[in-house]
């Protein structure tokens, strides 16, 4: 068991890493929400028009992040050696509201490069552990040296009221600490708080011990990375979009500005001296003259040309259509780089056949399948932790090599899906497998199987006939072909 000093040292180490990660996480979340600052603009454009477009964004980042998440749906868990999904695990999943919260967690993983899942037993209900998805800005997992899977410790840090809270999860015990708000979270007036008060101290938990034992025997928090790397941190899908997003926003700002200028006739003052205004002292007396700031005339769309021989050779309007063409090309690049279907972004649909539409979404489907691979490894460990929290050690061992069941990544019409499944049935695939492929959850498949059994009990002949005809209904008697007469047959 770790001492209090060792636990505090580990909390400080994990907290520093958590603070380091916070910058990119906040930035990517801001881009997802559409909070973009104008970038790549010239100094002159930024000076005169930057404030005008401060709250504008043509937010493609949200579409790129949402497109894979909407196809990431967990439908169940299956232990090694089992032929059906585990009903107990699915009950825990649904009671904890994870069919909805998992979507929030997957979105957090896509935008912030990772999210976390925490599993802990409920003393009031030992058969129903508490499972929560945690944000990357509040949670962190430390691994054993040289390992990407063996968890050494986990920390959850959050703020509530005027206190900071931290919970350190180890394999054998759990430490809970608190402190007044950290200095970086305080106003300048509170910066001189006694340094001793800023340190973590064990929380008062009433009758509960601190630290309290961890009956699961493993660190109960699991990391779900988005795009893990061998020697570096996982990658956010938003990280590769921000630069092109900034370029698109700038093009729109320039288009709006050019359109605004083109909406009014340009005015030219020729053959006149530069305008002057009186210069006053503090008493309001005229002490001289000063030229008018010509920057104001530029904003007001007035060009002041001095000299009687000055003239204009050409005054051509800007080609506004060129901006929209460049924006469309930029969005196309963004679609190709992120493997997001163009019809998700461009907003134009042609009369495409099902095969062409399927090919257009191939990149997104492969992107989703990659996420299922990496998220599935973490979720499989989550299923094992749920079994450990319930005291089911045998099931926990079987779940180490089990699998996560997902809804289909591809989007197909019902007619196309039914035709494919009918051909697979004729090849000999069992009904339950076909029902899962159709998109039913394991719970729904069990209900359908029970319905089929009741139908078979009520009318076994019709069921056998249906199976012999490959699923087709027998022809009515009056429509069946009449047998040829003996003389016609001869």
QUIMO-V803575 format. One record per backbone hydrogen bond with DSSP energy under -0.5 kcal/mol. CO is the residue of the C=O (numbers start at 1). NH is the residue of the N-H. Records with the same first field share a line. If there is no record, write none. Layout:
CO = NH + NH
This chain:
3 = 7
4 = 8
5 = 9
6 = 10
7 = 11
8 = 12
9 = 13
10 = 14
11 = 15
12 = 16
13 = 17
14 = 18
15 = 19
16 = 20
17 = 21
18 = 22
19 = 23
21 = 25
22 = 26
23 = 27
24 = 28
25 = 29
26 = 30
27 = 31
28 = 32
29 = 33
30 = 34 + 35
31 = 34
34 = 36
42 = 46
43 = 47
44 = 48
45 = 49 + 50
46 = 50
49 = 53
51 = 54
53 = 56
57 = 59
58 = 60
60 = 64
61 = 65
62 = 66
63 = 67
64 = 68
65 = 69
66 = 70
68 = 71
69 = 72
71 = 73
73 = 407
75 = 442
76 = 405
77 = 86
78 = 403
79 = 82
85 = 87
86 = 90
87 = 91
88 = 92
89 = 93
90 = 94
91 = 95
92 = 96
93 = 98
94 = 97
97 = 100 + 101
98 = 102
100 = 103 + 104
101 = 105
102 = 106
103 = 107
104 = 108
105 = 109
106 = 110
107 = 111
108 = 112 + 114
109 = 113
110 = 237 + 238
113 = 226
115 = 224
116 = 134
117 = 222
118 = 132
120 = 130
121 = 123
122 = 125
125 = 122 + 128
129 = 131
130 = 120
132 = 118
134 = 116
135 = 138 + 139
138 = 157
140 = 155
142 = 152 + 153
144 = 147
149 = 151
150 = 144
153 = 142
154 = 169
155 = 140
156 = 167
158 = 165
160 = 163
162 = 181
163 = 160
164 = 179
165 = 158
166 = 177
167 = 156 + 169
168 = 170 + 175
169 = 154
172 = 214
173 = 170
174 = 211 + 212
175 = 168
176 = 203
177 = 166
178 = 201
179 = 164
182 = 185
183 = 186
187 = 190
188 = 191
190 = 193
194 = 197 + 198
195 = 198
196 = 199
197 = 180
201 = 178
203 = 205
205 = 208
212 = 174
213 = 215
214 = 217
220 = 119
222 = 117
223 = 225
224 = 115
227 = 235
232 = 229
236 = 240
238 = 241 + 242
241 = 245
242 = 246
243 = 247
244 = 248
245 = 249
246 = 250
247 = 251
248 = 252
249 = 253
250 = 254
251 = 255
252 = 256
253 = 257
254 = 258
255 = 259
256 = 260
257 = 261
258 = 262
259 = 263
260 = 263
261 = 264
267 = 303
268 = 270
269 = 305
275 = 292
277 = 290
278 = 280
279 = 287 + 288
281 = 284
285 = 281
288 = 279
290 = 277
292 = 294
293 = 296 + 297
294 = 298
295 = 299
296 = 300
297 = 302
298 = 301
301 = 267
302 = 304
303 = 269 + 305
304 = 306
305 = 271 + 272
307 = 271 + 310
318 = 320
319 = 322 + 323
320 = 323 + 324
321 = 325
322 = 326
323 = 327
324 = 328
325 = 329
326 = 330
327 = 331
328 = 332
329 = 333
330 = 334
331 = 335
332 = 336
333 = 337
334 = 338
335 = 339 + 340
341 = 344 + 345
342 = 345 + 346 + 347
350 = 352
353 = 357
354 = 358
355 = 359
356 = 360
357 = 361
359 = 362
361 = 365
362 = 366
363 = 367
364 = 368
365 = 369
366 = 370
367 = 371
368 = 372
369 = 373
370 = 374
371 = 375
372 = 376
373 = 377
374 = 378
375 = 379
376 = 380
377 = 381
378 = 382
379 = 383
380 = 384
381 = 385
382 = 386
383 = 387
384 = 388
385 = 389
386 = 390
387 = 392
388 = 391
391 = 393
392 = 396
393 = 397
394 = 398
395 = 399
396 = 400
397 = 400
398 = 80 + 401
399 = 402
403 = 78
405 = 75 + 76
410 = 412
413 = 417
414 = 418
415 = 419
416 = 420
417 = 421
418 = 422
419 = 423
420 = 424
421 = 425
422 = 426
423 = 427
424 = 429
425 = 428
430 = 434
431 = 435
432 = 436
433 = 437
434 = 438
435 = 439 + 440
436 = 439
441 = 445
442 = 446
443 = 447
444 = 448
445 = 449
446 = 450
447 = 451
448 = 452
449 = 453
450 = 454
451 = 455
452 = 456
453 = 457
454 = 458
455 = 459
459 = 463
460 = 464
461 = 465
462 = 466
463 = 467
464 = 468
465 = 469
466 = 471
467 = 470
469 = 472
476 = 479 + 480
477 = 480
485 = 489
486 = 490
